[in-house]
Amino acid sequence: MKIIDILKQDTLSMSFEVFPPKTDAAFDSVKSATEEIAALNPAFMSVTYGAGGGTSAYTLEIARNIEAKYGVPMLAHLTCVSSTREMVSDRIAAMKAAGIHNVMALRGDLTPELEGADRSNWPYRYAVDLIRELVESGGDFCIGGACYPEIHPESTNQKEDIAHIKAKVEAGCQFLTTQMFFDNNLLYNFLYKLREAGVTVPVVAGIMPITNANQVERAIKLSGSHMPQRFKSLVDKFGTDGAAMKQAGIIYATDQIIDLYANGVTNIHVYTMNKPDVAAQIQRNLSDILGK
């Protein structure tokens, strides 16, 4: 099933993101965790793609396994940073062979050695270049893209950022998934500006449950997320107590999702960090709302 068909339904949906193992030795434990999450029967699941494409084979294997074993629609990430056209062509061919129909097209994170590098001659400088390649490949792909409610770190301002998002949609991106955010008002303001700019594709809200204090610094570094005072107080109060912080983080994420649903945001994507218990608890907290 294509993700766009799920997102256009007039129902609430919650999906989960997992990531593949970095090594062969970790494959079995990661596979087991992703299967536990799949058993929760989410609307769909996404599998990330390691920096530089180092885990691309694992991405497809995890996606294939879950779709075949649990019938959960899968969204495979695909990045193009520092890739040649031949490399991307091979990856697209592998996705076709694996029966993957849903693709999240991303530029990808710049590894430390690529920070500040001259990218002017790269065949794929931005996600929009990869989207065009996927469309031109002739594959029957449903293509998703990323967006930042708080402005992409490399954009000068939100107007410029939204112009780039619009270009992705015009190139063939059919839906958008947001980076993590912790203040719903930022998303509501962003959605208004997107619609005002003529971007009308479905937007999936990305929610990251912060279950330990160490995740806060990483979340800020990855996405530049604004941490509202309410959330800072939560971390200050419970950050040194592992069990309490985990419970508080899950409740905070649940509260965000309830508010989003109440305000008409019908599609939520939870960044699970491969933690089945976290995914399961959030789903239990919303069982009657989701009808599960």
N, C-alpha and C positions, 0 to 999 in steps of 0.2 A: 504493500500500500504506500502511496506517495504521501509525504508529510503535508503537503499543501491541502490535500483532501481532508486530513484530520483537522487542520487548523481552521478550515472554512466551515466546519460543522458548528451548529448553534448549541454547543455544549461546553462545559468546563473540561479542560484537559491538563494533566500534569505528566511531564516527561522527565527522564533522568539522564545525566551525562556520566560516563565512565571513561577511564583512560586505560590504555593497553600497558602491558609490562615493558620494562626497559631491557630485560634480559630473559633468556630461555629459562633460567632457574626460577624466575618469579612467575612464569606463565600460569602454572596450575593454580596458584593461590589467587591470582587476578581473575582467571577464568571462573573460579568458584564464586568469587565475590560478585562478578558481573551476572552470573546465573542467579544468585540469590536476589539481586535487584530486579532482574527480568521476571522472576517468579511473582513479583508484586503487580505484574500486569499493567505497566504504565502505558500511556498513549503511544509513546515511542521512546527509543533510547538513542543517544549519540555516543560515538566513540572518537576520542581525540586522536591527534596525529602528532607525534613527538617532534621537537625542534629539529629542523633539517631533514625531516622525513625518516629519522632513524628507526622508528617503530612502525613503519607503514605496513609491513607484512602482518604484524600483530593486530593492527587496527582492523584489517580485513578479516582475519581469522576470528577475532572476537565478534565482529558484526555478523559474519556467516553463521557462527555457532548459535548465537542468540536467536536470530531470525528463524533458523531451521528447527531449533529445539523448543522455542517458546512462542513462536509466531508473532513476536513483538517487532513492529516496523523499525528498521535501523537507519540511522543517519551517520554516515562515515565522514569524518573530517578529511580535508585534503588541503595541504599548504603548498606554496610554490616558491618561498623565499630561497634565493640562491640556486634554484633549479634550472636545468637546461630544458629546452623544449622536448628533447628526447626522453628525459627523465619523467616529465609530466605526462607525456604521451603513454609511456609504459605504465604509469600508475593508473591512468584513466582506463587503459586496456585491462588491467588487473581488476579494476572495479567492475567493469562490464562482465568479465569472466566470472566474477564472484556473485553476480546477480544483484549488485548494489544499485538501487535506483534513486537513493536520496544522498546528496552530497552537500557538505558544508564547505563552501569555498573561502579559504582564508589566505592572506599573504603569509602569515606565520610570524612567530617571534624571531627577532634578530638575536642570534647567538652572540656572546661577547666579542668574538673575533670579527663579526660583521658590523658591529656598532661603528658608525662613522665611515664605513666603506663606501667607495664610489659605486652607486647603484645605477648609474645612467645607462650602462650597456646591458643590464640584466634583461632577459626576455620577459620576465614577469616581475614588475616592480610593485604592483598593487593587486589586491584581490580581484578587481574588475578585469584585469588581464586574464586571470585564471577562469573567471566566469565566462568570458568570451570563448576561451579555449574549450571549455566544457560544452558550451552550446554548439560550437563548430565541429565537435567530435562526432556528432551524430548519435550520441548515446541518449537513451530515454531517461534523462536525469531530471529530478526535481532539485533545484539548486537553492540553497540557503546562504545567507551572509550574516556577518556580525555587525553590531552597531554599539555605540557607547552613549548611554544617556547623559554622561558628564563630559562629552567631547573626547575624541580620540587623542591620545597623548601627543601625536605628531601634527595635529591640526592647529591652525592659528586661532580659530574661533569656531563656534557652533555652526554658523552659517556656511563656512567652508566645509565643515565636516558633513553637514546634511547634503551639500551639493555632491560630495563624493558618494554618499549613500544612494542618492537619486541616480547617479551614473551607474552604480551596481545594479539597481533595479531595472534601469533601461537596457542594460546589457543582458539581462536574463535571470537575475536573482528573484525568486518567487516569494521568499519570506525572510524575515530578519530575526535574529536572536540577540538579546542584549548582553553586554558584559554585566557582571555582578554589580549590584547597587544596594545601598542600605537605607536609603531615604526614598520612599515611594513618590513623594512630591516631585523629585527630580525626573522620574520616569513620566509622570503625567504631563509635566511641562515639555519634555522632549517629544512625547507623542503628539501633542498639540502642534509643535513646530514642524514635525514630520508631515502631518496631514496638511498643514498650511502650505508646505512646499510641494504638495502633490504626490507624496509618497503614501500609497494606500495599501501596500501589501501587508499581510498579517505580521504582527510583531510579537514575539515570544519573550516574556520577561524572565531573565536569568537570575536565579536566587542562589546565593551561596550561604549555607548554614555554617557559621563560625563556631566550631565546637572546641577549639582550644585557642588560648591567647596568642600563640605563635603565628596563627594564621592571619592575624590582623595586619602585621607588617607586610606579609607577602601579598595580601589582597590590595593594599595601598600601592605597593610597588608594581603589581601587574596591571592594575586598571586605573590607578589614581582615584580610587573610590573615596567619596566624602563620607566620613564617619559622623553621623549626627550625635549630639550630646547624649541622647538616650542610650545609644549603643555604647558610647565610650564609658558611660557610668556602669553599664552591665559588665563590661570587661574589667573595669577597675574593681568592681565588687566581687566578681566570681573567677577572675582570671587565674588565680593561684590554686583554685580547687577544681581539679580536672573533671570530676563528676558533675559538679554544680555548673561549671562553665558549659559543658556539653548540653546539659538540660536547658540552660538559659538560652544557648545559641539556637537550639532546635525550636524553642518557643518563640524566639524573636523572628526566625525565618517563617514559622507558621503564621504568626501575626501579620507579617508582610503579605503573605499569600492571601490570607482572608481579606485584607484591605484591598488588594488588587482585584480579587474576584468581585468584591462588593462594588467596586468602581468600574466594572465592565472590562477588565483585562482577563480574558478567558483562557489564555494559554500560558502555562508556567513551566519553566525548565529548571530543574534543581541540579546544581553541581554537587554530586554526591561524594566526590573524592574516594570513590570505590568503597563506601561505608554502607553496607546493606542495612545495618541497624538504624542509621540516621534516616535513610530513605524510608524505611518501614515506619519509623515513629512519626515522621511528618505525614505520611499517608494515613496513619491511624488517627492523628489529630484532626484530619480533614475528611474522615470516612463518610460522614453523612452529607457533607458538602459535595464530595465527589461521587457519592452514591456507590461506594465500594465497601 
